[in-house]
Amino acid sequence: MSYLSPLLTRRQVLPMLGALPLVTAGCRIESNKWSIVPSNGQGRFESNGKVMTSERSIFGTLPDGREAHLYVFRNANGTTLKFTNYGLIVTELHARDRGGKLGNVVLGFETLQRYLKGHPFFGVVAGRYANRIALGKFNLDGKEYTLAVNNGANHLHGGLLGFDKRLWTASEVLISAAGISLDLSYISPDGEEGYPGTLAVTVTYTLTHGDIWRIEYRAVTDAPTILNLTNHSYFNLSGKGDVLQHELQIEADTVTAVDDGLIPTGQFLPVKGTGLDFTRLRAIGSHGMRGGVKSPGYDHNFVLRHGGGVMGRAARVVERGSGRTMECHTRQPGVQLWTFNSDPNPELICTGGVQVPRHGGFCLETQHYPDSIHHPHFPTCVLRPGQTFSNQTEYRFGTV
């Protein structure tokens, strides 16, 4: 029998996970500092004249009749985070430009039905294993496991029915002067998509008063397994067009070398003097998108200098036209830069009628390295009973 809780809410699961501190935005969660949003889905919190609000509505119905919900978090600055408990998809994120005007800076759709038709992982949480596993096979403790092959000869982002296609269970929305927060949980049964062990996962989305979107990941298992979780939002700080003039800096001196199938060879390549050199702020398209992948662009895992395990800056982005900026901070050891190198698809029309060209968005997927299970010198992706997977990423928005 599994010892895993059927619902990993922040209040229920953390004692089971070893009494992890209840922390959001550096503030301990105490009942007298938080407002629980009532069942009608409307919430409001006022502190020092500043108001934060939360809304919940029905986003759509899945083929099996279950309802997915849309959550809207809005802080006193107007910064707005919209997401659904289906796949934990972030559908919209509105941030201010230098003139104070709000604009949507992520790619997504307005309806659940459009997501169900298929899409390039817009805004999802990918898992159990984000990124690639060579040939869809791995050996753990002397036993071989076979996963779905859905990216050429390899396994990608959890398989055919990964975490991005699951309906997650939402807890109570909590609102305070620090931020708006929601725990979303999913239990992945033993054998799902070929992975061993029953895995209980909770992801917490928080929007802070300081325009930070925080993602916290926690997981436990009842048998040895592998795990790699990331958010796959496509950002475009100008709101439309391509991102070639966005300026990018990544806090990494090396990338994991890959073969033609984008599977790591085990080597680390210095970026200095190459088309992968983002050690200083420069336009994404300034080196002609010479990333060495088949379609010109970037699809590379950068090895972060801080090494993971501590919170540190992974990347900084500046869009001069709007004045918007974004910083990505994480406790993960790597970040995958993906610049949507695909050919334009006339059916890929996003919220607000935005058509997506080649390089119409970029992803900064904080992660363990791809295919880590096959490379013992990479940071481990193995999770065992009695251990807790715990990680955190923040996207911090501002202006210049």
C-alpha positions in Angstrom: 0.0 0.0 0.0 1.3 3.5 -0.9 1.8 5.9 2.0 1.1 8.9 -0.3 -1.6 11.3 0.5 -4.4 11.5 -2.0 -4.2 15.4 -1.9 -0.9 17.1 -1.4 -2.1 20.5 -0.1 0.5 22.8 1.5 -1.0 22.2 4.9 -1.4 18.4 4.5 1.7 17.4 2.7 4.5 19.3 4.3 4.5 17.5 7.6 4.7 14.2 5.7 7.6 15.6 3.7 9.6 16.3 6.9 8.0 19.4 8.2 9.3 21.7 5.5 8.8 25.3 6.5 5.7 27.0 5.2 7.3 29.8 3.3 6.2 32.1 0.5 8.1 35.2 -0.5 10.2 34.9 2.6 7.3 35.1 5.0 6.1 32.2 7.1 2.5 31.3 6.4 0.4 32.0 9.5 -3.4 31.9 9.7 -3.7 35.5 10.9 -1.8 36.7 7.9 -3.6 34.9 5.1 -7.1 35.0 3.6 -8.6 31.8 2.2 -10.6 32.5 -1.0 -14.2 31.3 -0.5 -15.8 28.6 -2.6 -17.3 31.0 -5.0 -13.8 31.6 -6.4 -13.7 35.4 -5.7 -11.0 36.7 -3.3 -9.7 40.1 -2.3 -7.0 41.1 0.1 -6.1 44.7 1.0 -3.0 45.8 2.9 -1.8 49.4 3.3 -4.2 50.5 0.6 -3.0 47.9 -1.9 -5.4 45.3 -3.3 -4.7 41.8 -4.6 -7.5 39.7 -6.1 -8.2 36.2 -7.2 -10.9 34.7 -9.4 -11.8 31.2 -10.5 -14.1 30.2 -13.3 -14.8 27.2 -15.5 -12.3 27.0 -18.3 -13.9 24.1 -20.2 -14.9 20.5 -20.1 -12.6 17.5 -20.8 -13.9 14.6 -23.0 -14.6 12.6 -19.8 -16.9 15.3 -18.5 -14.5 16.7 -15.8 -14.3 20.5 -15.6 -11.1 22.4 -15.8 -10.9 25.8 -14.0 -9.2 29.0 -14.9 -7.5 31.0 -12.1 -6.8 34.7 -12.4 -4.3 36.3 -9.9 -3.9 40.1 -10.0 -1.7 42.2 -7.8 -1.9 45.9 -6.9 0.3 46.8 -9.8 -2.1 45.1 -12.3 0.3 42.3 -13.0 -1.9 39.3 -13.9 -1.3 35.6 -13.9 -3.9 33.4 -15.6 -3.6 29.6 -15.5 -5.6 26.4 -15.5 -5.4 23.2 -13.5 -5.3 21.3 -16.7 -1.6 20.7 -17.3 -0.9 23.7 -15.0 -0.9 25.7 -18.2 -0.2 29.4 -17.9 -2.6 30.9 -20.5 -1.7 34.6 -20.0 0.7 36.8 -18.0 0.2 40.5 -18.2 3.1 42.8 -17.2 3.6 46.5 -17.4 5.8 48.3 -20.0 7.9 51.4 -19.3 4.8 53.5 -19.7 2.7 51.4 -17.2 0.6 49.8 -19.9 -0.1 46.1 -19.3 0.4 43.5 -22.0 0.4 39.7 -22.3 3.9 38.4 -22.5 3.3 34.6 -22.9 1.9 32.6 -25.8 -1.3 30.7 -25.2 -5.0 30.2 -26.1 -8.3 31.5 -24.8 -10.1 28.2 -24.6 -9.5 24.7 -23.2 -10.8 23.2 -26.4 -8.0 24.8 -28.4 -5.4 23.3 -26.0 -7.0 19.9 -26.4 -6.4 20.1 -30.2 -2.7 20.0 -29.6 0.0 22.6 -29.1 3.8 22.9 -28.6 3.7 22.6 -24.8 2.5 26.2 -24.4 2.8 27.2 -20.7 2.6 23.6 -19.3 4.4 21.8 -16.4 6.3 19.0 -18.1 6.9 15.7 -16.3 7.6 13.2 -15.0 10.7 13.8 -16.9 11.0 17.2 -18.7 13.2 17.2 -21.8 14.7 14.1 -23.4 15.6 10.5 -22.5 17.6 8.6 -25.1 15.6 5.9 -26.9 12.9 6.0 -24.2 14.7 3.5 -22.0 16.6 3.7 -18.8 18.1 1.3 -16.2 17.5 1.9 -12.5 18.8 -0.4 -9.8 19.4 -3.2 -12.3 15.9 -3.0 -13.9 15.2 -1.6 -17.4 12.2 0.6 -17.9 10.7 1.4 -21.3 8.9 4.8 -21.9 6.9 6.2 -24.8 8.9 7.4 -27.7 7.4 10.7 -28.9 10.3 12.8 -30.2 12.0 10.9 -33.0 13.7 7.9 -31.4 13.5 9.5 -28.0 11.2 10.2 -25.0 10.2 13.9 -24.5 8.5 15.8 -21.6 6.9 12.8 -19.9 5.6 11.0 -23.0 2.2 10.8 -24.8 0.1 11.6 -21.7 2.5 13.5 -19.5 1.8 15.9 -16.6 0.8 18.5 -19.3 -2.3 16.5 -20.1 -3.5 15.8 -16.6 -6.2 17.5 -14.5 -4.5 18.6 -11.3 -6.4 18.9 -8.0 -6.4 22.5 -6.6 -6.4 23.4 -3.0 -7.5 26.7 -1.4 -6.3 30.0 -2.9 -4.4 31.9 -0.2 -4.0 35.7 -0.4 -1.8 37.9 1.8 0.2 41.1 1.5 3.1 38.9 0.2 1.2 37.3 -2.6 -1.5 35.1 -4.0 -0.8 31.4 -3.8 -2.3 28.1 -4.9 -1.2 24.4 -4.4 -2.0 22.0 -7.3 -1.5 18.3 -6.8 -1.3 15.2 -8.9 -0.7 11.5 -8.1 1.0 9.7 -10.9 0.4 5.9 -10.5 3.1 3.3 -10.7 3.7 2.4 -14.4 2.2 5.6 -15.8 3.9 6.3 -19.1 6.3 3.5 -18.1 7.7 5.2 -15.0 8.2 3.2 -11.8 6.7 4.1 -8.4 3.6 6.0 -7.3 4.6 9.7 -7.3 2.8 12.4 -5.4 3.5 15.9 -6.8 2.5 19.4 -5.6 3.2 22.5 -7.6 2.6 25.9 -6.1 2.0 29.0 -8.2 2.4 32.3 -6.5 2.1 35.9 -7.8 3.8 38.3 -5.4 3.2 42.0 -4.9 6.6 42.6 -6.3 5.7 41.2 -9.8 7.3 37.8 -9.3 5.8 34.6 -10.6 7.1 31.9 -8.3 6.9 28.1 -9.0 7.6 25.6 -6.2 7.8 21.9 -6.9 7.6 19.1 -4.2 7.3 15.4 -4.7 7.6 12.1 -2.9 7.6 8.5 -4.2 7.0 5.0 -2.8 9.6 3.4 -5.1 12.8 4.5 -6.8 12.0 6.6 -9.9 13.4 9.5 -11.9 12.0 13.0 -11.9 12.6 16.3 -13.7 10.0 19.1 -13.6 9.9 22.4 -15.5 7.5 25.0 -16.7 7.4 25.4 -20.5 6.0 28.9 -21.0 6.9 30.8 -24.2 7.7 34.4 -23.4 7.6 37.3 -25.8 8.0 40.6 -23.9 6.9 42.7 -26.8 3.6 40.7 -27.1 3.9 39.9 -30.8 6.3 39.3 -33.6 9.6 37.4 -33.2 12.0 37.6 -30.2 15.2 38.1 -32.2 15.8 41.6 -30.8 15.2 40.6 -27.2 18.5 40.9 -25.3 19.4 37.8 -23.3 22.1 37.0 -20.7 22.5 33.5 -19.3 24.6 32.8 -16.3 26.5 29.9 -17.8 29.9 29.3 -19.4 29.1 25.8 -20.8 26.3 23.8 -22.4 25.8 20.1 -22.5 27.0 18.8 -25.9 24.3 16.9 -27.9 24.1 14.6 -30.8 21.8 15.1 -33.8 18.8 13.9 -31.7 19.6 16.5 -29.1 20.7 13.8 -26.6 23.7 14.8 -24.4 27.0 13.1 -25.3 28.2 13.6 -21.7 30.6 16.4 -22.7 30.4 20.1 -21.7 31.2 22.6 -24.4 32.4 26.2 -23.6 30.2 28.9 -25.1 32.9 31.6 -25.2 33.2 32.9 -28.8 30.4 30.7 -30.2 26.9 31.4 -31.3 25.9 30.1 -27.8 27.7 32.9 -25.9 25.1 34.7 -23.8 27.6 35.5 -21.0 26.9 39.1 -21.7 23.6 40.7 -22.6 23.0 40.5 -26.4 20.2 40.2 -28.9 19.0 36.6 -29.3 19.3 36.9 -33.1 22.7 38.7 -33.1 24.7 35.7 -34.0 22.3 34.6 -36.8 20.7 31.9 -34.6 23.8 29.8 -35.1 23.1 27.3 -32.3 24.2 24.2 -34.2 20.7 22.6 -34.3 19.1 21.5 -37.6 16.6 24.4 -37.7 18.5 27.6 -37.0 17.9 28.7 -33.5 18.5 27.5 -29.9 17.5 24.3 -28.1 20.3 23.9 -25.6 20.8 23.1 -21.9 23.0 25.7 -20.3 25.0 24.6 -17.2 24.4 27.3 -14.6 27.4 28.6 -12.7 25.7 28.3 -9.3 25.4 24.6 -9.8 21.8 24.2 -8.4 20.7 23.6 -4.9 20.7 27.3 -4.1 18.6 30.1 -5.5 20.5 32.1 -8.1 20.0 34.0 -11.3 19.8 31.9 -14.4 19.0 34.5 -17.0 18.1 38.1 -17.7 16.0 39.4 -20.7 15.5 43.0 -21.8 13.1 44.1 -24.6 14.0 47.7 -25.4 10.9 48.5 -27.4 8.5 48.1 -24.5 11.0 48.5 -21.8 10.0 45.2 -20.2 12.5 43.1 -18.4 12.5 39.6 -17.0 14.9 37.7 -14.7 14.8 34.0 -14.2 16.1 32.7 -10.8 16.2 29.1 -9.9 17.6 26.3 -7.7 17.9 24.0 -10.6 21.3 23.3 -12.1 20.4 24.0 -15.8 18.2 26.0 -18.0 17.0 25.0 -21.5 16.9 27.9 -24.0 14.3 27.1 -26.8 13.5 29.7 -29.4 10.6 28.1 -31.2 12.5 27.1 -34.3 9.5 25.6 -36.0 8.0 26.7 -39.3 5.0 29.1 -38.9 1.6 27.2 -38.5 -1.4 29.2 -39.7 -3.6 27.4 -37.1 -1.3 28.5 -34.3 -3.2 31.7 -33.4 -2.8 32.8 -29.8 -4.8 34.9 -27.4 -5.7 38.3 -28.9 -5.3 37.0 -32.5 -1.5 36.9 -32.2 0.0 34.8 -35.0 3.2 33.0 -34.1 6.1 33.3 -36.5 9.3 31.3 -36.4 11.1 32.4 -33.2 7.9 34.0 -32.0 8.7 33.1 -28.4 11.5 31.8 -26.1 11.5 29.4 -23.3 13.8 29.3 -20.2 13.1 25.9 -18.9 14.8 25.5 -15.6 15.7 21.8 -15.1 18.1 19.0 -14.4 20.1 18.2 -17.5 18.4 16.1 -20.3 19.0 12.4 -20.2 20.7 12.6 -16.8 19.9 9.0 -15.9 22.4 7.9 -18.6 25.2 10.2 -17.4 26.4 9.5 -13.8 28.5 12.7 -13.6 25.4 14.8 -14.2 23.3 16.0 -11.2 21.2 13.0 -10.2 17.6 12.8 -11.3 16.8 9.8 -9.1 14.2 10.1 -6.3 13.9 7.4 -3.7 11.4 6.6 -0.9 12.0 8.8 2.1 13.5 11.6 0.0 11.7 14.8 -1.0 12.1 16.5 -4.4 12.0 20.2 -3.7 12.8 22.9 -6.2 11.9 26.5 -7.0 12.0 28.9 -9.9 11.0 32.6 -10.2 10.3 34.8 -13.1 10.8 38.4 -12.0 9.3 41.2 -14.1 10.3 44.9 -14.3 11.1 47.7 -16.7 14.1 49.8 -17.9 
